[in-house]
Amino acid sequence: MKTKIVVLVGIAFCTMLLVSPALASDTGTIEIYGNANEDDTIDMRDLTYVKLIFFGKKPETELADAKYDGKINPLDFIQIKLIIVRKESELTLVDSADRIVTVKKPIEKIVVLDSDAAEAVTVLGKGDEVVGIVDSVERKSFYFPEMSKKPIVGTWKEFDYEAIAALDPDLVISYVSKVSGVDEHLEPMGIAVVALDFYKQNTLSEEVEKLGCILNKRDEVKNYNDWCKEKEEEVKSLVDGLTEEQKPTVFMEGKYKGPGEIGTKGPGSASDDLCAMAGGINIAGDLDTTYPYVTWEWVITENPDVIIKEKYTSPCWCWDNTADPQELIDEITGRDGASAITAVKEDKVFACCCEPLFGMDSVVGLTYRAKSLHPEFDLDPDSVYKEYVERYLNIEYPEGMIPLYPPPGS
């Protein structure tokens, strides 16, 4: 068994019976103890498998010890049965920081330490159980009109642990990058901490699965995953028909500090993954770092077919006018040497709001990205976004909102 940090926490957990293949983890294995045959679900096959281990007919697997007590025995049989029927009182999982976490029911009070966790909890219908937030959730009141009013326990980078403890939460959800410090402060207080990111495409499905188990929202997870798969397949079916020559080269610009220092998205970034899935070729995809800075001269030399300015617009949702995104585009097209770039010559410079690009709504971002790279695709990203926010966030989609400008093909 791998060596991991063991954290005992008191939260609810139940396992999912089905995982959306389009959003499954790289391994295809849901890391929940009780998943004895180490596939993508816990079902009667796991009960059979763990019995075969007990009787010496199968080798022991890492996740077979459903009770996580160091031995395989009939208690594991009972635990797996309880998981299947959603009646377990505790369960053990591996979170996204590779920590082994034992959890108990019920979950009634949640603290979210980032807006991605807030969105995931909302999508699964448990937003009312959030009792504490950070400032990034407050700024996104457009997504979280009620949750944004909850007590603030810090910023997304620094937390007030006394304020968290005063809320007496059953569960605290943290980014992987922050969980070590969070757990160091809260574990001695007996407060449960689970690391789940909800913004990386290769772990999103399994993280949603685990949260759904924790919150006893298995059916809601299946509904969400199935919807995402449907929308993703719409894009994939179109991209699969492209030749390599039909895939445009793309420069995705982030923070602009001047012509000698322009932020972009390299290999391993969410934008790089999104670009490839949408049928594009990231000109920074072969650089050495995930979030490199490049020069404008380098961009001119690379001569991209499409330029996309990615911009966070918080505390506004996206743009409610064309002047603001047009100003971003004009700044790019007005730079020295810009007129020599194919994207500028062919009017393929876009401003894109970052809000739907990453996280729980990333399939919306995928649809926008595919439409910007291939305006000929029969896709309606505005409708996909509207469906997401009204169906899963239970809020009204603002008429006239502009997530991407100009409209592709206009």
Disulfide bonds with the S-S distance in Angstrom:
none
